[in-house]
Amino acid sequence: MSALTGTPLHLAVALDGTGWHPASWREPVSRPNELFTARYWADLVTEAERGLLDFVTVEDGLGPQSSHWLDPDDRTDQVRGRLDAVLIASRVAPLTRHIGLVPTVVATHTEPFHLSKAIATLDYVSTGRAGLRVQITARPNEAAHFGRRTLTRIESYDSAATEPVVTDLFDEAADYVEVVRRLWDSWEDDAEIRSVATGRFIDRDKLHYIDFEGRFFDVKGPSITPRPPQGQPPVTALAHATVPYRLVARQADIGYTTPHDAGQARAIVAEIRAEQAAAGRADAPLHVFGDLVVLLDDDPAEAVARRERLETLAGEPYTSDARIFTGSPAQLADLLQEFQAAGLTGFRLRPAVHGHDLPAITRGLVPELQRRGAFRTAYEADTLRGLLGLERPANRYATTAATTTA
């Protein structure tokens, strides 16, 4: 196979139930009876690792899936119910060696202290392959599960009337991530002494209060979990418009975006880079990925026919926030390279039917990209940060302490 030419592509897959098409569970390859088993998820992730993908994300939420963006529905013909994404990742981690594991966490109703500990633990369990996908929720029914706050009902994320509410939710998520990052740094890398001879397990001077005080959180710290192997597991977020682009620019290592053509991709990248500069992070490495739903078959006509069959089963056309690609691996490779030329550094692919389209990615698309010299032929790093070309960051508190002492 040819060596990499130019800037390599990064590839991830987004795992959700039996696939992103709502009728995917009815396909013979989908194994719906195994959806809530560890083996099902292990098989998906090991298949993704077989294709040398950078990482997988695992969807999650605080309410049942719904065909409505804001409210629950009463449908019984679609998958409902989930396992916890962080626990799935922790279960699968020992069964894999290289691929990154990025569970989804809803910041709106969870606590950053708990989450920092969970992802740090995942980083230890996976020996440096953990990441985090942060998201918000504006669903009133999900707020009712917790009883600690009431969310103002919004009918659209894009209307001027609801922009203050949406902005607050994303500002809260940005502070949430800031707290998580500070807690990861609250133990210096060499805080653990573990000296049986002296009887000292830790150096208490190398544990730091974070003393975070903001609009949404007051967190003293330190964490109870030592600094993760990666120092800072990569933080990721999905963004569709200016307000979430600001969250990506302020706090993320990867932003997932949903351009439908190369022109949109170019404009989105430019806006995120401008927001990144406004946030004072112009020099910070930040990947901008494109999300695509994919239906892949060697014969493009078969992919089209399969999509039509799924839509017949669903009883309605399938729509998505992301572009829906229906075609062959070679055609998808052409599109990815076109989008890469517009400034995207990677892609998160959403298989329409996991049992069919995930192997089509790993055994069809990946070899095609390898033939073009556009994708790795072997894993070149042992951590997720390494696969993404991100250096392990210095500990902010260790640097401060050293400066203060000097």
Buried (B, 14 or more C-beta within 10 A) or exposed (E): EEEBEEEBBBBBBBBBBBBBBBBBBBBEBBBBEEBEEBEBBBBBBBBBBBBBBBBBBBBBBBBBBBBEEBEBEEBEEBBEEBBBBBBBBBBBBEBBEBBBBBBBBBBBBBBBBEBBBBBBBBBBBBBBBBBBBBBBBBBBBBBEEEEEEEBEEBEEBEEEEBBEBBBBBBBBBBBBBBBBBBBBBBBBBEBBEEEEEEEEEBEEEBBBEBEBEBEBBEBEBBBEBBBBBBBBBBBBBBBBBEBBBBBBBBBBBBBBBBBEEBEBBBEBBEBBBEBBEEBEBEEEEBBBBBBBBBBBBEEBEBBBBBBEEBBEBBEEEBEBEBBBBBBBBBBBBBBBBEBBEBBBBBBBBBBBBBBBBBBBBBBBBBBBBBEBBBBBBEBEBBBBBBBBBBEBBEBBBBEEBEEEEE
